[in-house]
Amino acid sequence: MKDATDKTRRITAPLKNNIVPDTYCFAYSVQSVALPNGIKTSRVVFEDTIDTATADEVLIEKVEGGEALKKAKDFLQAMLAQTPMAVKKLLDEAERCGIKEKTLQRAKDALGIESGRGSDRWYWYLPGTMPTKSVPDDDEDIVTSLDHP
């Protein structure tokens, strides 16, 4: 399977084995090469080290989205720390930070972020921080400054 953090890296890990004890997984990459006679082909390059992760650990990392999901979670926690925010503004800020909408939605679900409707738009807010009064419709001042990569 593809490594969640490196698109060129592949990982092979034992998934089910009832004959011998489980072994470690190993990593490799497929590289393009040109042979001396000009033929273009591919080769498998195995890493020198053995990865000690189990198949379950590798799959969990893949399912949870790795670094992209962590970045989206951190973004949402920072943006929603003080007040609810309009979904449109969150999506715009996330895009400026290089976070895809689908990843942001997965982060929202993972964090249990709740949503509610103001008078003319939807808002997201952290669990347990339901606004006690209505959220202002003009929330220009709600968007905080972020360090963008």
C-alpha positions as CSV (number, residue, x, y, z in Angstrom):
1,M,0.0,0.0,0.0
2,K,1.1,3.6,-0.4
3,D,2.7,5.4,2.5
4,A,0.4,8.1,3.9
5,T,3.2,10.6,4.3
6,D,5.3,9.8,1.1
7,K,3.5,9.3,-2.2
8,T,6.5,7.5,-3.7
9,R,7.0,5.0,-0.9
10,R,5.1,1.7,-0.7
11,I,4.8,-0.6,2.4
12,T,4.3,-4.3,2.5
13,A,3.1,-5.8,5.8
14,P,1.7,-9.1,6.8
15,L,-2.0,-8.8,7.1
16,K,-3.1,-12.3,8.1
17,N,-0.8,-15.1,9.0
18,N,-1.6,-18.2,11.1
19,I,1.4,-20.4,10.0
20,V,4.4,-18.5,11.4
21,P,4.9,-15.6,13.7
22,D,4.2,-12.2,12.2
23,T,7.2,-10.4,10.7
24,Y,8.0,-6.8,10.3
25,C,6.9,-4.9,7.2
26,F,9.3,-3.5,4.7
27,A,9.2,-0.4,2.5
28,Y,10.2,0.2,-1.0
29,S,9.8,2.6,-3.9
30,V,9.5,2.1,-7.6
31,Q,11.9,4.3,-9.6
32,S,12.1,5.1,-13.3
33,V,15.5,4.3,-14.9
34,A,17.1,4.4,-18.3
35,L,19.2,1.4,-19.2
36,P,22.5,1.9,-21.0
37,N,20.9,1.0,-24.3
38,G,18.3,3.8,-23.8
39,I,15.4,1.6,-22.8
40,K,13.2,3.2,-20.1
41,T,12.0,0.9,-17.4
42,S,11.3,0.7,-13.7
43,R,13.0,-0.8,-10.8
44,V,12.1,-1.6,-7.2
45,V,14.4,-0.1,-4.6
46,F,14.1,-1.6,-1.1
47,E,14.9,0.5,2.0
48,D,17.9,-0.6,4.1
49,T,15.8,-0.5,7.3
50,I,13.0,-2.7,8.4
51,D,9.8,-0.9,9.5
52,T,8.6,-2.1,12.8
53,A,5.0,-1.0,12.3
54,T,2.4,-3.7,12.1
55,A,-0.2,-4.0,9.3
56,D,-2.8,-2.6,11.7
57,E,-0.7,0.4,12.5
58,V,0.0,1.1,8.9
59,L,-3.7,0.8,8.0
60,I,-4.8,3.0,10.9
61,E,-2.4,5.7,9.7
62,K,-3.8,5.4,6.2
63,V,-7.4,5.5,7.3
64,E,-6.9,8.4,9.7
65,G,-5.2,10.4,6.9
66,G,-1.9,11.0,8.4
67,E,-0.4,14.5,8.4
68,A,-3.2,16.1,6.2
69,L,-5.9,15.1,8.7
70,K,-3.8,16.3,11.7
71,K,-3.2,19.6,10.0
72,A,-7.0,20.0,9.4
73,K,-7.8,19.1,13.0
74,D,-5.3,21.6,14.3
75,F,-6.7,24.2,11.9
76,L,-10.3,23.7,13.1
77,Q,-9.3,23.7,16.8
78,A,-7.5,27.0,16.3
79,M,-10.1,28.6,14.2
80,L,-13.0,27.6,16.5
81,A,-11.3,28.1,19.8
82,Q,-12.9,31.4,20.6
83,T,-16.2,31.5,18.7
84,P,-18.3,29.7,16.1
85,M,-17.4,30.6,12.5
86,A,-19.3,30.6,9.3
87,V,-18.7,27.5,7.2
88,K,-17.9,29.5,4.1
89,K,-15.2,31.5,5.8
90,L,-13.7,28.3,7.3
91,L,-13.6,26.7,3.8
92,D,-12.0,29.8,2.3
93,E,-9.4,29.9,5.1
94,A,-8.7,26.2,4.9
95,E,-8.2,26.5,1.1
96,R,-5.7,29.3,1.7
97,C,-3.8,27.0,4.1
98,G,-3.7,24.2,1.6
99,I,-6.4,22.0,3.3
100,K,-8.9,20.3,1.0
101,E,-12.6,20.5,1.8
102,K,-12.9,16.7,2.0
103,T,-10.1,16.5,4.6
104,L,-11.6,19.4,6.5
105,Q,-14.9,17.5,6.7
106,R,-13.2,14.4,7.9
107,A,-11.5,16.5,10.6
108,K,-14.8,18.0,11.6
109,D,-16.3,14.5,12.0
110,A,-13.3,13.2,13.9
111,L,-13.4,16.1,16.4
112,G,-17.2,16.0,16.8
113,I,-17.5,19.6,15.6
114,E,-21.1,20.7,15.6
115,S,-23.0,22.9,13.2
116,G,-25.9,25.3,13.5
117,R,-27.7,27.7,11.3
118,G,-27.6,31.5,11.9
119,S,-30.2,33.7,10.3
120,D,-28.6,33.4,6.8
121,R,-25.7,30.9,7.0
122,W,-24.3,27.8,8.6
123,Y,-21.7,27.9,11.4
124,W,-19.4,25.3,12.9
125,Y,-18.4,25.3,16.6
126,L,-16.5,23.0,19.0
127,P,-18.5,20.4,20.9
128,G,-19.9,21.8,24.2
129,T,-19.5,25.4,23.1
130,M,-23.0,26.0,21.7
131,P,-23.5,29.7,21.5
132,T,-25.9,31.0,24.1
133,K,-26.9,33.9,22.0
134,S,-27.3,34.1,18.2
135,V,-24.2,34.2,16.2
136,P,-23.7,37.6,14.5
137,D,-24.5,37.6,10.8
138,D,-21.6,40.0,10.1
139,D,-18.7,37.9,11.4
140,E,-15.8,39.6,9.5
141,D,-14.1,40.1,12.8
142,I,-14.4,36.4,13.8
143,V,-11.8,35.2,11.3
144,T,-8.4,35.3,13.0
145,S,-5.0,35.7,11.4
146,L,-3.2,32.5,10.7
147,D,0.4,31.7,9.7
148,H,0.0,30.3,6.2
149,P,2.6,28.1,4.7
